[in-house]
């Protein structure tokens, strides 16, 4: 790999990760505010992610294992924000019994230096 191709590949991978982060952020903001512009931004970010994945797979001299990893990451990125959103929504609505409100398991414990027992 020449220095020029290494720099190009590194830049493409950096933008790939940035597009993935932008998709996750816009997805969550769109779900929270229900604004069309944020939904469009989320899908535009994912479209950029897909485009970059194809470019990385086709144009870079990475080994096949890394190219498979980029493709699998692209597939995982589309699933992670919706799954996380559903999980957090369920937790905060009290549907998960392990997170139900109730007495603390160890009410007499304290963090040394922060609380003093009366």
Helices and strands as residue ranges (DSSP letters): H 3-33, H 36-59, H 64-92, G 97-99
